[in-house]
Structures are given as C-alpha cells and as structure tokens.
Amino acid sequence: MKNFVLFLNLLLIISSSIFAKDLPRFAVISDTHIGNKASKAPKALKNIFSHGDLDAIFVVGDLTDNGIDAQFAEVNATFTNPDHVPPGVAVYYMMGNHDNYGNYDSSNKLDNSRPSTNSYLNRLGQPLHQYIEIKGYPFITVSMTDKGSFDAAAKQFLTEKLACAAANHPGKPIFVFYHIPPGNTCYGSRDEDGWGTTVLPPFLNGYPQVIVFSGHSHYPLGDPRSIHQGNYTAVNDGSTIYSEIEKNAVDEGIHPDKNGSVAEGIIVNVLPKSGNIEMERWDTYRNEEILPRWTVKAPFDGSNFATEYANRNGLPAPVFASGDELTVKKENGNYTFTFPAASETADDVVHHYVLEILDNQQQIIKTLKRFSGYYLNSEKPGKYTFSVDLTEMPFDQTFTAQVKAIDAYGNQSLPLVSAPFVNENYSQFRNRVDSFRFRIRDGCLSKNIFAHTLSQT
C-alpha cells in the first residue's frame, strides 16, 4: 500500500510537471548597464538560468550605460552567448533612459539621426515596442524614446495592445514591461523618490489584470514594497549593477555599504490548475532566493487586491530577542555602540536602525541612522556597531543610548537601552593633561605629578 501511495504521488508530480510546461515561465531583469565595468550581467544570467527551464527573459531597460553602439554590440554578445543564456530561450529587450543617452550631443541637444535608437534596432534586431504571445498569454513591451519619457507612438502602441490583449485573452493576466515605474506604486516610484512616471499609468488604469514590471530606481527587490496593488499590480524588479535606497533614510545616503555587491531578478511562474501567478525573487549575485514568493491570484479583476498586497502595513514590528543588549565601549573620546540584529516578520525586512543618545533628563540629544544591509541576504550583518564622537557633549554627565529597528513601513521595535555611561574618564584625562601643561609653564613639574598624570591614560 505504501509503495502504491508513493507511486501515485510520483505520478502526480510528473503529470503536474508536464502540464506546467504548457504554461509560461519567464525571467525579468533590468538595469544591466553593460559598458560599465561594474555590470554583473554575465554572473546574474548564469545564476538565474540555473533554476529550471525558462521560455523567455525580459530585459527592462538600461541595457547599456551610455547608449553607444559598442555597448549595444556588447549587449548582443552577452545575451547570445550560450554560456549566459541557454539556446532556445527568447530574449526581449526595451530601451531605458540610459539607452537613449547617445541620441543627444554634448550640449544635451537631441540628434535627429538618433544614433542610440539605430544601434538598438540594428544590433539587437528588435522593434522598440512589442506585443508577444507565449503559450497563450499576452506580453507587451514599451521602450523609452528619449532620456525622460515615452512618445506618442509608445502611448498609442500600449493603448492598442492592452485592448487587444484584454479582448483576446479574457480572464488572463496581461504582462507589461517598461523601464520607469508607474508613479506612486511600487518601491522607488513615489514622487519624493523621483524615479516614477505619470505618463503611462493612465493607460493601465482600466486593466486590473495588468502586472507591470519596471526597474530604473535600483531599489532593492527584497523590500516588500517592491510589489504594489492599486488599479493594477506593479512590480519593481531590482537592478543588475548596484542597489540604491530612498533619500534621507539613513546617514550613509542613497548608496549604503556594499551596495555594489547586489544584483537581482525575478522568475515568474504561471501555476497549473489555479492559473495563479507566482514570482520568485532572486539574489543573482549570491544565487539565493529571497523569500517569501509573491502570488497574484486569479481572478485577475482586482477583487483579491485587498487581501494580497494592497493594504499591508508591515505589522507586527521588528523585535529584539530576549537577552539582547546594547553595549557601550569608549575609546579616546569616541564611543562604540554594538547590538545584535533584530528579527523581522516573514514578509518584511528591517530597513534601518536608529541610535539615540539621551541626556540625564532623558532628552534625545543625538540621533544616528544606519541601513540594515538587508539586500545582502545571507551576508547581512548579524550585529551592528555605531561609532559616535561625543566630545562635543557636556563632560561629567550621565548619558544613556537606545536603539530601535525600523521596518520597511516605518514600524519601530521596542528599544534596546544601554547601561548609563559618563564622559567622566575623558573629562578627567583632559583636565589632568591641562594641569600637567600648566605646571610645565609655571616650572612646577614634579616627578610624582608626572607619574600620576600618566596613570590616568
């Protein structure tokens, strides 16, 4: 009986696998910036194709770093290399803002001969905009036609092909790809970020079955805000060259530590039986999956948005483990504050940490913010250290420090609070050195004073 059950299970697995081969499975990457020595495209491609057969890969703009002919030739060489992309896998390109740079002269004036566009067309052999059907599912790609936007032809193409896809494939999702994310949707597209566009979203608004993929911001794919549902589903697909985060979030700025050790991409599965859309997020630098997977469920009419990704708030907040401590160490007037990483929920991340120094009245007198490095995945730090110069603080006063973990939605953990500490040692040392110098000037130096002063170091 046991063997019969095992046989049935094996039969189900085999039949599901065969059925799944009749459904699309494809990859999405962007911002390869080929021509820039920091590009990780070959490594990223090898890794993403190591996870099973794919029908296609969509490269969502900024294929090149500067839009020059030699770089488009290198794009072609990279993606036609069988060591990078297996034979038989379709590659679909579209132009991003960097791919249009060569269309402008040194004075930033448009060259009407459009050398970048010609290089794209000639080197890659694909039209600017494409309507594709893969195993009965519709796909639409739209290229940027200048450094900042989409022209009338792009808008018209998108309008016509959305209508065509909806009419010919009722009940199915429509996969759309363009470089700049629709404004105020997924992570990186807010007005304050400056990376979104308002040009194409009006054409998408009547199609809740649309799943639109974009890049441009280089914001991390591991952030749960990288998928958004409102009038449709919008997905940030990360970057293949380096990562970036929002302005004013942390003291390191928009390019935190090791942001160059990041490359990301997505594998999309149309699941058998349910027809649901499953997205695997991949760290293509370390070849690690970023969990959990995202699922957009049928029917694709927006009715599931409220229970999928439209109303997430990140709760519960991050927590430090019982017994975790914020330790303080003083070295020559500088203090180091060390603490372990906080834990996060399965579908959220600790985005950054906030360290606050409080005076003896429990008033915050200094605040520092540090990125968590969550985009490093398995190499994310297990503990963190802030080094703080407190020499401008009052001497001989008691301070405490506290640290809070902040998630992607701004939820704060309860703080870890340090033991009280005093600037006493540095103050005494400075006063004794001052006294030592004064006595030298007055000619009153004694052997005992010299020995006592050195003992305070």
SULRAWO-V327372 format. One record per pair of residues at least 24 apart in sequence whose ideal C-beta (glycine too) atoms are under 10 Angstrom apart, sorted by the first residue. I is the first residue (numbers start at 1). GAP is how many residues later the second one is. Records with the same first field share a line. If there is no record, write none. Layout:
I=GAP + GAP
//
This chain:
15=257
16=255 + 256 + 257
17=255
18=254
19=253 + 254
20=32 + 33 + 249 + 250 + 251 + 252 + 253
21=32 + 34 + 114 + 251
22=113 + 114 + 248 + 250
23=32 + 111 + 112 + 113 + 114 + 246 + 247 + 248 + 249 + 252
24=30 + 31 + 32 + 109 + 110 + 111 + 112 + 113 + 115 + 151 + 244 + 245 + 246 + 253
25=26 + 27 + 28 + 29 + 30 + 31 + 109 + 110 + 242 + 243 + 244 + 245 + 246 + 253 + 255
26=28 + 29 + 30 + 31 + 32 + 63 + 64 + 66 + 108 + 109 + 111 + 113 + 149 + 240 + 241 + 242 + 243 + 244
27=24 + 27 + 28 + 29 + 30 + 31 + 32 + 58 + 62 + 64 + 210 + 238 + 239 + 240 + 241 + 253 + 255 + 257
28=28 + 29 + 30 + 31 + 32 + 64 + 147 + 149 + 185 + 186 + 187 + 207 + 209 + 210 + 237 + 238 + 239 + 240 + 251
29=28 + 29 + 30 + 31 + 184 + 186 + 208 + 209 + 210 + 211 + 234 + 235 + 236 + 237 + 253 + 255
30=28 + 29 + 30 + 31 + 32 + 33 + 64 + 66 + 147 + 148 + 149 + 183 + 184 + 185 + 186 + 187 + 188 + 206 + 207 + 208 + 209 + 210 + 211 + 234 + 235 + 236
31=28 + 29 + 30 + 31 + 32 + 34 + 65 + 67 + 148 + 184 + 185 + 186 + 187 + 206 + 207 + 208 + 209 + 210 + 211 + 212 + 213 + 232 + 233
32=27 + 28 + 29 + 30 + 31 + 32 + 33 + 42 + 43 + 46 + 47 + 61 + 64 + 66 + 183 + 207 + 208 + 209 + 231
33=29 + 30 + 31 + 32 + 33 + 38 + 63 + 65 + 66 + 185 + 206 + 207 + 208 + 209
34=25 + 28 + 29 + 30 + 31 + 32 + 36 + 37 + 38 + 39 + 40 + 41 + 42 + 43 + 44 + 45 + 64 + 206 + 207
35=28 + 29 + 30 + 31 + 32 + 33 + 35 + 36 + 37 + 38 + 39 + 40 + 63
36=26 + 28 + 29 + 30 + 35 + 62 + 205 + 206
37=28 + 204
38=27 + 202 + 203 + 204 + 222 + 225
39=25 + 26 + 32 + 35 + 39 + 201 + 202 + 203 + 224
40=199 + 200 + 201 + 202 + 220 + 221 + 222 + 223 + 224 + 244 + 245
41=33 + 34 + 37 + 38 + 43 + 199 + 200 + 222 + 243
42=36 + 37 + 39 + 41 + 42 + 43
43=41 + 197 + 220 + 241 + 242 + 244
44=40 + 194 + 195 + 196 + 197 + 219 + 220 + 221 + 238 + 239 + 240 + 241 + 243
45=33 + 34 + 36 + 38 + 39 + 40 + 41 + 44 + 46 + 195 + 218 + 220 + 239
46=35 + 37 + 38 + 39 + 238 + 241
47=216 + 218 + 235 + 236 + 237 + 238 + 239 + 240 + 241
48=36 + 37 + 192 + 215 + 216 + 217 + 218 + 219 + 232 + 234 + 236 + 239
49=34 + 35 + 36 + 37 + 40 + 218 + 235
50=232 + 234 + 237
51=216 + 229 + 231 + 236 + 238
52=215 + 217 + 228
53=33 + 35 + 36
54=31 + 32 + 34 + 35 + 36 + 213 + 214 + 215
55=33 + 34 + 35 + 79 + 80 + 82
56=33 + 34 + 35 + 36 + 76 + 78 + 83 + 212
57=28 + 29 + 32 + 33 + 34 + 35 + 36 + 208 + 210
58=32 + 33 + 34 + 35 + 36 + 72 + 74 + 81 + 83 + 117 + 119 + 155 + 179 + 207 + 208 + 210
59=32 + 33 + 34 + 35 + 37 + 65 + 82 + 118 + 120 + 156 + 178 + 181 + 206
60=32 + 33 + 34 + 36 + 81 + 82 + 117 + 118 + 119 + 120 + 121 + 152 + 153 + 154 + 155 + 156 + 177
61=32 + 33 + 34 + 35 + 36 + 37 + 38 + 39 + 80 + 81 + 82 + 83 + 116 + 117 + 118 + 119 + 153 + 154 + 155
62=32 + 33 + 34 + 35 + 36 + 37 + 38 + 39 + 82 + 117 + 153 + 154 + 156 + 177 + 178 + 179
63=30 + 31 + 32 + 33 + 35 + 36 + 57 + 60 + 61 + 116 + 177
64=31 + 32 + 34 + 35 + 36 + 37 + 38 + 52 + 55 + 56 + 59
65=33 + 34 + 36 + 176
66=32 + 33 + 35 + 36 + 50
67=28 + 29 + 30 + 31 + 32 + 33 + 34 + 35 + 36 + 37 + 48 + 49 + 50 + 52 + 53 + 80
68=31 + 33 + 34 + 47 + 48 + 51
69=33 + 46 + 47 + 49 + 50 + 51 + 53 + 54
70=49 + 53
71=27 + 28 + 30 + 31 + 45 + 48 + 52
72=27 + 30 + 44 + 46 + 47 + 48 + 49 + 50 + 51 + 52
73=46 + 49 + 50 + 51
74=49
75=24 + 44 + 45 + 48 + 49
76=43 + 46 + 47 + 48 + 49
77=46
79=45
80=44
90=42 + 44
91=33 + 35
92=32 + 34 + 38 + 40 + 42 + 47 + 49 + 85
93=27 + 30 + 31 + 32 + 33 + 34 + 35 + 37 + 48 + 50 + 84
94=26 + 30 + 32 + 33 + 34 + 35 + 36 + 47 + 48 + 49 + 50 + 60 + 83 + 84 + 85
95=25 + 26 + 29 + 31 + 33 + 34 + 46 + 47 + 48 + 49 + 50 + 51 + 59 + 83 + 84
96=47 + 48 + 51 + 82 + 83 + 84 + 118 + 119 + 120
97=47 + 49 + 50 + 51 + 52 + 82 + 83 + 119
98=46 + 49 + 81 + 118
99=44 + 45 + 48 + 80
100=43 + 44 + 45 + 46 + 47 + 48 + 49
101=46
103=42 + 43 + 44
104=42 + 43
108=39
110=36 + 37
114=31 + 32
116=30 + 31
117=26 + 28 + 29
127=30
128=25 + 26 + 29
129=24 + 25 + 27 + 28 + 29 + 32 + 49
130=27 + 31 + 47
131=26 + 27 + 29 + 30 + 31 + 33 + 34
132=29 + 43 + 45
133=32 + 35 + 36
134=41 + 136
135=135
136=32 + 33 + 36 + 134
137=28 + 32 + 35 + 36 + 37 + 38 + 133 + 138 + 140
138=24 + 26 + 27 + 28 + 30 + 31 + 34 + 35 + 36 + 37 + 38 + 71
139=26 + 34 + 35 + 36 + 37 + 38
140=24 + 25 + 34 + 35 + 36 + 37 + 38 + 70 + 72
141=34 + 35 + 36 + 37 + 38 + 72
142=34 + 35 + 36 + 37 + 58 + 61 + 70
143=34 + 35 + 36
144=34 + 35 + 36 + 53 + 55 + 72
148=32 + 49 + 51
149=31 + 48 + 49 + 50 + 51
150=28 + 29 + 30 + 47 + 49 + 50 + 53
151=48
154=24 + 45 + 46 + 49
155=44 + 45 + 47 + 48
156=47
157=46
158=41 + 42 + 45 + 46
159=41 + 43 + 44
161=42
162=41 + 42 + 44 + 45 + 47 + 48
163=40 + 43 + 44
165=42 + 44 + 45
166=40 + 41 + 43 + 44
169=40
170=39 + 130
171=38 + 104 + 127 + 128 + 129 + 130
172=37 + 98 + 103 + 105 + 126 + 127 + 128
173=34 + 35 + 36 + 37 + 38 + 59 + 60 + 95 + 97 + 102 + 103 + 104 + 123 + 125 + 127
174=30 + 33 + 34 + 35 + 36 + 37 + 38 + 58 + 126
175=34 + 35 + 36 + 37 + 38 + 60 + 93 + 95 + 102
176=24 + 27 + 28 + 31 + 34 + 35 + 36 + 37 + 38 + 56 + 57 + 58
177=34 + 35 + 36 + 37 + 38 + 58 + 60
178=34 + 35 + 36 + 37 + 38
179=34 + 35 + 36 + 37
180=34 + 35 + 36 + 37
181=31 + 32 + 33 + 34 + 35 + 36 + 38 + 45 + 47 + 53 + 54 + 55 + 56
182=28 + 30 + 32 + 46 + 48 + 49 + 50 + 52
183=51
184=44 + 46 + 50
185=27 + 29 + 40 + 42 + 43 + 44 + 45 + 46 + 47 + 48 + 49 + 50 + 51
186=26 + 27 + 28 + 31 + 33 + 37 + 39 + 40 + 41 + 42 + 43 + 44 + 47 + 48 + 49 + 50 + 51 + 123
187=30 + 32 + 33 + 34 + 35 + 36 + 37 + 38 + 39 + 40 + 41 + 47 + 48 + 49 + 51 + 58 + 59 + 221
188=26 + 27 + 28 + 29 + 30 + 31 + 32 + 35 + 37 + 38 + 48 + 50 + 51 + 56 + 57 + 58
189=25 + 27 + 28 + 30 + 36 + 39 + 45 + 47
190=27 + 35 + 56
192=54 + 55 + 56
193=24 + 26 + 51 + 52 + 53 + 54 + 61
194=52 + 53
195=24 + 41 + 49 + 51
196=38
201=29 + 30 + 31 + 33
202=29
204=26 + 27 + 28 + 29 + 30
205=25 + 26 + 27
206=25 + 26
207=24 + 25 + 93 + 94 + 95
208=24 + 25 + 91 + 92 + 93 + 94 + 95 + 96 + 97
209=24 + 87 + 89 + 90 + 91 + 92 + 93
210=24 + 90
211=24 + 57 + 66 + 68 + 85 + 89
213=24 + 53 + 55 + 66
215=24 + 25 + 49 + 50
217=26 + 27 + 28 + 29
218=24 + 25 + 26 + 27 + 36 + 37 + 41 + 44 + 46
219=24 + 25 + 26 + 27 + 35 + 45 + 156
220=24 + 25 + 39 + 42 + 44 + 61 + 63 + 70 + 129 + 131 + 154 + 155 + 156 + 157 + 188
221=41 + 42 + 43 + 44 + 45 + 58 + 60 + 61 + 62 + 63 + 69 + 154
222=40 + 42 + 59 + 61 + 68 + 69 + 127 + 152 + 153 + 154 + 155 + 158 + 186
223=67 + 125 + 126 + 128 + 151 + 152 + 184 + 185 + 186
224=68 + 70 + 85 + 88 + 90 + 120 + 121 + 122 + 123 + 124 + 125 + 127 + 183 + 184 + 185
225=84 + 87 + 89 + 123 + 124 + 126 + 183 + 184
226=38 + 40 + 53 + 55 + 64 + 68 + 83 + 182
227=39 + 52 + 54 + 67 + 69 + 81 + 82 + 85
228=77 + 81 + 82 + 84
229=67 + 73 + 75 + 76 + 77 + 79 + 80 + 81 + 82 + 83
230=72 + 75 + 79 + 80
231=71 + 74
232=68 + 70 + 73
233=44 + 46 + 61 + 63 + 67 + 69 + 72 + 75 + 76 + 77
234=75
235=31 + 33 + 44 + 46 + 59 + 61 + 74
236=28 + 30
237=27 + 28 + 29 + 42 + 44
238=24 + 25 + 26 + 27 + 28 + 43 + 44 + 45 + 46 + 52 + 137
239=24 + 25 + 26 + 136
240=24 + 25 + 44 + 45
243=42 + 132 + 133
244=131
245=106 + 107 + 126 + 130
246=105
248=121
249=102 + 103 + 120 + 122 + 157
250=101 + 102 + 103 + 104 + 118 + 119 + 120 + 121 + 122 + 156
251=101 + 104 + 116 + 117 + 118 + 119 + 120 + 135
252=100 + 117 + 118 + 119
253=118
254=117
255=116
256=96 + 114 + 115 + 116 + 117 + 119 + 120
257=113 + 114 + 116 + 119 + 124
258=113 + 115 + 117 + 118 + 121 + 122 + 123
259=112 + 114 + 116 + 117
260=25
261=24 + 25 + 112 + 114 + 115 + 118
262=24 + 111 + 113 + 114 + 115
263=24
264=26 + 111 + 113
266=24 + 28
267=26
268=26 + 28
269=24 + 26
271=24 + 26 + 27
274=24
275=24 + 25
276=24 + 28
283=92 + 93 + 94 + 95 + 96
285=90 + 91 + 92 + 94
286=90 + 91 + 92 + 93
288=88 + 89 + 90 + 91
289=88
290=59 + 84 + 85 + 87
291=55 + 56 + 86
292=54 + 55
294=53
309=38
312=35 + 36 + 96 + 97
313=35 + 94 + 96 + 97 + 98
314=30 + 31 + 33 + 34 + 35 + 37 + 92 + 93 + 94 + 95 + 96 + 97
315=30 + 33 + 92 + 94 + 96
316=28 + 29 + 32 + 91 + 95 + 97
317=25 + 27 + 28 + 31 + 33 + 87 + 88 + 89 + 90 + 92 + 93 + 94 + 95 + 96 + 97
318=24 + 25 + 26 + 27 + 30 + 31 + 32 + 33 + 35 + 54 + 86 + 87 + 88 + 89 + 93 + 94 + 95 + 96
319=24 + 25 + 26 + 86 + 94 + 95
320=83 + 84 + 85 + 93 + 94 + 95 + 96
321=95
324=59 + 79 + 92
325=91 + 92 + 93 + 94
326=29 + 60 + 74 + 75 + 76 + 77 + 89 + 90 + 91 + 92 + 93
327=56 + 58 + 74 + 89 + 91 + 92
328=60 + 71 + 72 + 73 + 90 + 91 + 92 + 93
329=56 + 58 + 92
330=60 + 91 + 92 + 93 + 94 + 95 + 96
331=56 + 95
332=59 + 94 + 97 + 125
333=56 + 57 + 58 + 59 + 60 + 90 + 92 + 93 + 94 + 96 + 97
334=53 + 54 + 55 + 56 + 57 + 92
335=51 + 52 + 53 + 54 + 55 + 56 + 58 + 64 + 66 + 83 + 86 + 88 + 91
336=49 + 50 + 51 + 52
337=31 + 47 + 48 + 49 + 50 + 51 + 64 + 65 + 66 + 79 + 81 + 84
338=45 + 46 + 47 + 48 + 49 + 65 + 80
339=44 + 45 + 46 + 47 + 62 + 63 + 64 + 66 + 77 + 79
340=41 + 42 + 43 + 44 + 76
341=31 + 32 + 33 + 39 + 40 + 41 + 42 + 43 + 64
342=30 + 42 + 61 + 62 + 63 + 64 + 65 + 71 + 72 + 74
343=62 + 70
344=28 + 30 + 61 + 63 + 64 + 69
345=62 + 66
347=61
348=26 + 59 + 60 + 61 + 63
349=25 + 26 + 31 + 58 + 59 + 60
350=24 + 30 + 55 + 56 + 57 + 58 + 61 + 63
351=54 + 55 + 56 + 57 + 58 + 59 + 60
352=32 + 52 + 53 + 54 + 55 + 56
353=31 + 33 + 50 + 51 + 52 + 53 + 60 + 63
354=32 + 48 + 49 + 50 + 51 + 52 + 58 + 59 + 61
355=29 + 31 + 33 + 46 + 47 + 48 + 49 + 60 + 61 + 63
356=44 + 45 + 46 + 47 + 48 + 59 + 61
357=29 + 31 + 33 + 36 + 42 + 43 + 44 + 45 + 61 + 64
358=40 + 41 + 42 + 43 + 44 + 59 + 60 + 62
359=34 + 35 + 38 + 39 + 40 + 41
360=34 + 37 + 38 + 39 + 40 + 60 + 62
362=38 + 40
364=38
365=25 + 27 + 28 + 29 + 32 + 34
366=24 + 26 + 27 + 33 + 35
368=33 + 35
369=37
370=33
372=33 + 34 + 35
374=33 + 34
390=31 + 33 + 36
391=32 + 35 + 39
393=30 + 33
394=29 + 33
395=27 + 28 + 29 + 30 + 31 + 32 + 33 + 35 + 36
396=26 + 27 + 28 + 30 + 31 + 32 + 35
397=25 + 26 + 27 + 30
398=24 + 25 + 26
399=24
425=31 + 32
428=28
429=24 + 27 + 28
430=26
431=25
432=24 + 25
433=24
//
